[in-house]
Amino acid sequence: MGLIQEFQRADAERRKEVAALAREVASRLGDFRKGDAHRRREVAALAREVATMRADADAFVGHLHQVSAGRRSEVATMCADADAFVGHLHHLSTDRRSEVATMCADADAFVGHLHRLSAGRRSEVATMCADADAFVGHLHHLSTDRRSEVATMCADADAFVGHLHRLSAGRRSEVTTMRADHQAFLGHLHRLSAGRHAEIWGGAAPVRAAARPVRPAVARPRAAAPAPPVEEAVPTAPAATAEAVTLRDVIFEYLAEHPDGARLTDMEREFGMARIQIATALRGLIDDNKVEKRDLVYFAI
């Protein structure tokens, strides 16, 4: 009985461990799903930002083109004005030519400055595009890391399932051991019953119907029939003294002596045996149509 209780406690603890591990796996899967949804939202937000930055860059380049076109028209206008002014200077004085040349030089310098500004803007746009490409590559690296994490979690789940299979195999071996102990107990009960027959009947049991063998645990000497005379005694083979009395026979005899039936707890107290052994014997008697169960009470048929 202590072995059964230890087995039940160990089984309950392992069931708790399995339930805790299942909850932990479910919790980790929920956390991973939440984190994956959050990262997807971050990636979508970053994609929108990149699209906005590209739109801003395109708008800025368009603005630069418009500014450059405006500057060209202004320069053309200024050149036309300069030419008109130079002509006017030619008409005014040759001394003014040097001044016109200086102004032309200043105008050329200003145009060069405008070209340099345009080139600087182009380099800034190229830098922004390179940064955007680097950011997209970083997003690809992040996605690869997430795939590796998912693969690791799947491997952990497979290992956990393998551990559960090993636990199940351990349970099967324990059940096999309990069955072997049960068979050993039945053999001990058989030997004990044979010894009780030898003590009560003096080496030869009286001839009785095989349907209801004598129950050793409840046999009473006063209830036994008187021994027949020696000259009328029927010789019995030695094997008859060791008549096979199993736990089923003992339980059937006990139920036959209790027409009101008996509960499993009553038989457990009566025989001092583990409940699982008595329940196994009762199932065999029910299969043989010798015992029937009504609610929680067993009756001999």
Order of alpha helices (4+ residues) and beta strands (2+ residues): alpha-alpha-alpha-alpha-beta-alpha-alpha-beta-beta
